[in-house]
Amino acid sequence: MSRTPRWSASDIPDQTGRTVVVTGANAGIGLATTQALVARGARVVMACRNLEKAESARASLPARDRDRAQVRQLDLADLDSVDEFIAGTAGRVDVLINNAGVMNLPHSRTVQGHEMQFGVNALGHHALTQGLLPQVTDRVVWLGSLAHLRGRVEPDDLSMDLRGYRPMAAYANSKLACIMLAYEWQRRLDREGSAVRSMAAHPGYTATELLRQSGRPAADRFFELGNSISWAGLTPEMGALSVLYAATVPDLPGATFVGPDRLGGLRGHPALVRSSRASHDRAVAAALWERCSEMAAFR
């Protein structure tokens, strides 16, 4: 009996005429996502903090695709930068991919004083989504992580000032927050009768520079070793497949979660998967959404 082929980049529908904003598009999953989308005809806005790295990444695209990529500055650790990006975005945005992220950082804060991992991964993207939503025609994709399984969102302690800061716990909390915001945005879009969809995807265990930012040599060497083992870490191109599936499959419903289909989500091809029970807590998600909206508005 023949086996149904598993979804790959060759299955991405034609994206000609569509505009996609990808945050953190200069490296890793963001760059792999950009490469695949422009190859299928999309215009991609590479929203990045470091313009030099972003321009270098754009230059690495095949010459036939390069003109469809545009670099623009966006620092998700500064809500004023988010506002500037929103103000400078004209016309339709078919898809917003909230990809950029930081992981396992020593304790630090955003320009507005929020814990950095929560501020970049969740809050900055919430503010960006809120500002661009009137221009979004199709969907918003949030980047989750298997780490969300160990996360805990407390809307009154999002910067972990009361609980005490632990780098990997902060990362897990921020990624759970991303998934909860994806689902809460969908509930609110449904109530408003909007056709825009909000969903989340996770890349499994992908070998990227994100895994080596802790500032602790022993921890960074551990992740570097994992990245170097061929069977352990997916390439960015494979890790991006779940994001691309969530961003391009036409009939995918909102509030879905996409991830690799093998080894408990560590690797494989895209499939609809389940997120944690905590991610479906509607009361906490609503409180999180309201708190993020307050943080984004009052500064």
C-alpha positions in Angstrom: 0.0 0.0 0.0 1.4 3.4 -1.0 2.1 6.0 1.7 0.7 9.5 1.4 3.6 11.9 0.7 4.5 14.1 3.6 4.1 17.9 3.2 7.3 19.7 2.1 8.3 23.1 0.7 7.4 21.9 -2.8 3.8 21.8 -1.6 3.6 25.5 -0.9 0.9 27.0 -3.0 1.8 29.8 -5.5 2.3 33.0 -3.4 2.5 35.4 -6.3 0.9 38.7 -5.4 0.9 38.1 -1.6 2.8 40.1 0.9 4.2 38.4 4.0 5.9 40.1 7.0 8.5 37.9 8.7 10.1 39.1 11.9 13.6 37.9 12.6 14.1 37.0 8.9 17.9 37.5 8.9 18.8 34.0 10.1 17.6 30.5 11.1 14.0 29.7 10.7 13.1 33.2 9.7 15.6 33.2 6.8 14.5 29.7 5.7 10.9 30.8 5.8 11.8 33.9 3.7 13.7 31.8 1.1 10.8 29.4 0.6 8.2 32.2 0.3 10.1 34.3 -2.2 10.8 31.2 -4.2 7.1 30.7 -4.6 6.5 34.3 -5.6 5.7 36.1 -2.4 6.9 39.6 -1.5 8.5 39.3 1.9 9.2 42.1 4.3 12.2 41.1 6.4 11.5 42.8 9.7 14.8 42.7 11.6 16.7 44.5 14.4 20.1 44.4 12.8 19.9 45.9 9.3 23.5 44.9 8.4 22.8 41.2 9.0 19.4 41.5 7.3 20.9 43.0 4.2 23.5 40.3 4.1 20.8 37.7 4.5 18.8 39.3 1.6 21.9 39.2 -0.5 22.2 35.5 0.1 18.8 34.9 -1.7 19.0 33.6 -5.2 19.2 36.6 -7.7 15.9 35.7 -9.3 14.1 36.1 -5.9 16.0 38.9 -4.3 13.9 41.8 -5.6 10.9 40.3 -3.8 12.5 40.7 -0.4 12.6 44.1 1.4 14.5 44.8 4.6 13.0 47.0 7.3 14.1 47.7 10.8 12.1 46.3 13.7 13.4 46.0 17.3 10.8 44.0 19.3 12.6 44.9 22.5 11.5 48.5 22.0 7.8 49.2 21.6 8.5 52.6 20.0 10.3 50.7 17.2 7.3 48.5 16.8 5.1 51.7 16.5 7.5 53.1 13.9 7.4 49.8 11.9 3.5 49.8 12.0 3.4 53.5 10.9 5.7 52.8 8.0 3.8 49.8 6.7 1.6 50.8 3.8 -0.9 48.6 2.0 -2.0 45.0 2.4 -0.3 42.4 4.6 -1.6 39.0 3.7 0.3 37.1 6.3 2.2 38.2 9.5 4.7 35.6 10.8 5.7 36.4 14.4 9.0 34.5 14.2 11.7 36.5 15.9 12.7 35.4 19.4 15.4 35.2 22.1 16.1 32.2 24.3 17.7 31.4 27.6 19.1 34.9 28.2 20.8 36.2 31.3 18.3 38.5 33.1 17.8 41.7 31.1 15.0 44.1 30.3 13.5 45.7 27.2 13.6 49.4 26.6 10.3 49.8 28.4 11.5 47.7 31.4 9.9 44.3 30.7 11.7 41.0 31.1 13.5 40.5 27.7 12.3 37.1 26.7 8.7 37.8 27.4 9.1 41.3 25.9 10.5 40.2 22.6 8.8 36.8 22.1 5.3 37.7 23.3 4.7 41.4 24.1 6.5 42.9 21.1 4.7 40.6 18.7 1.3 41.3 20.4 1.8 45.0 19.8 2.9 44.3 16.2 -0.2 42.2 15.6 -2.5 44.7 17.2 -1.1 47.5 15.0 -1.0 45.7 11.7 -4.2 43.8 12.1 -6.3 46.3 10.1 -4.0 45.5 7.1 -3.9 41.7 7.5 -6.1 39.9 5.0 -5.4 36.3 5.7 -3.6 35.1 8.9 -1.2 35.6 11.7 1.3 32.8 12.6 2.9 32.8 16.1 6.1 30.8 16.8 5.7 28.5 19.7 8.1 25.9 21.1 7.9 22.5 22.7 9.3 24.4 25.7 5.8 25.7 26.3 5.0 22.4 27.9 7.0 23.6 30.9 5.7 27.1 30.8 3.4 28.9 33.3 1.7 32.2 32.5 0.8 34.4 35.4 -0.7 37.7 34.0 0.3 39.6 37.2 3.9 38.4 37.1 4.8 38.3 33.4 8.3 39.6 34.0 8.9 37.0 36.8 9.7 39.7 39.4 7.7 37.8 42.1 8.6 34.3 41.1 12.3 34.9 40.6 14.0 34.9 37.2 15.3 31.6 35.7 16.4 31.8 32.0 14.8 28.6 30.6 11.7 29.0 32.7 11.3 32.5 31.3 11.7 31.2 27.8 9.1 28.4 28.4 6.7 31.0 29.8 7.1 33.3 26.9 6.5 30.6 24.4 3.4 29.4 26.2 2.3 33.1 26.1 2.7 33.1 22.3 0.5 30.1 21.8 -2.1 31.4 24.3 -2.1 34.8 22.5 -2.6 33.0 19.1 -5.7 31.2 20.4 -7.0 34.3 22.2 -6.6 36.4 19.1 -8.7 33.8 17.2 -11.5 34.0 19.8 -11.6 37.7 19.5 -11.5 37.7 15.7 -14.4 35.2 15.7 -16.4 37.4 18.0 -15.8 40.3 15.6 -16.8 38.3 12.6 -13.4 38.7 11.0 -12.1 36.3 8.3 -8.5 36.7 9.5 -7.1 33.6 11.2 -4.6 33.3 14.1 -2.6 30.2 14.6 0.7 28.8 16.1 3.5 26.6 14.9 6.6 25.1 16.5 9.7 24.0 14.6 10.7 21.0 16.8 14.4 20.8 17.8 16.1 23.0 15.1 19.8 23.8 15.0 20.0 27.6 15.0 21.9 30.3 16.8 18.9 30.9 19.1 20.1 28.0 21.2 23.4 29.7 22.0 22.5 33.0 23.7 22.7 32.2 27.4 26.0 33.8 28.1 26.9 30.7 30.1 29.7 28.7 28.3 28.6 25.3 29.7 25.0 25.7 28.6 26.0 27.1 25.2 28.4 24.2 24.6 25.6 21.7 25.5 23.3 23.2 22.8 26.2 23.5 20.3 26.8 19.8 20.8 23.1 19.1 20.2 23.2 21.1 17.0 26.2 19.2 15.7 24.6 15.8 16.0 22.9 15.2 12.6 20.0 13.2 14.0 19.3 15.6 16.9 18.8 19.0 15.3 16.7 19.7 12.3 18.1 22.1 9.7 16.4 25.5 9.6 14.8 24.5 6.3 13.1 21.5 7.9 12.3 23.5 11.0 10.6 26.1 8.9 8.2 23.6 7.3 5.7 23.8 10.2 5.8 27.6 9.9 5.3 27.5 6.2 2.5 25.0 6.5 0.7 27.3 9.0 1.3 30.3 6.8 0.3 28.9 3.4 -2.1 25.9 3.6 -5.4 27.5 2.3 -8.0 25.7 4.3 -6.2 25.6 7.7 -8.6 26.7 10.4 -7.6 29.4 13.0 -6.5 28.4 16.5 -4.6 25.4 15.1 -1.1 24.3 16.2 1.3 22.9 13.7 4.5 21.0 14.5 6.7 18.1 13.3 5.1 14.7 13.3 7.8 12.4 14.8 9.7 11.8 18.1 7.1 13.7 20.2 7.4 16.7 17.9 11.2 16.9 17.9 11.5 16.3 14.2 9.6 15.3 11.1 7.2 16.9 8.7 4.3 19.3 9.5 1.1 18.0 11.1 -1.6 19.3 13.3 -0.5 18.7 16.8 -1.8 19.4 20.4 -0.5 22.0 22.7 -0.6 21.8 26.5 -3.7 21.9 28.6 -2.5 25.2 30.1 -2.4 26.8 26.6 -6.2 26.3 26.4 -7.0 28.1 29.6 -9.4 30.8 28.3 -9.5 32.9 31.5 -5.7 33.2 31.7 -5.4 33.8 28.0 -8.0 36.7 28.2 -6.2 38.2 31.1 -2.8 37.8 29.3 -4.2 39.5 26.2 -5.6 42.4 28.2 -2.4 42.8 30.2 -0.3 42.8 27.0 -2.6 45.4 25.4 -2.2 47.6 28.5 1.6 47.3 28.4 1.7 48.1 24.7 -0.6 51.2 25.1 0.8 52.8 28.3 4.5 53.6 28.3 
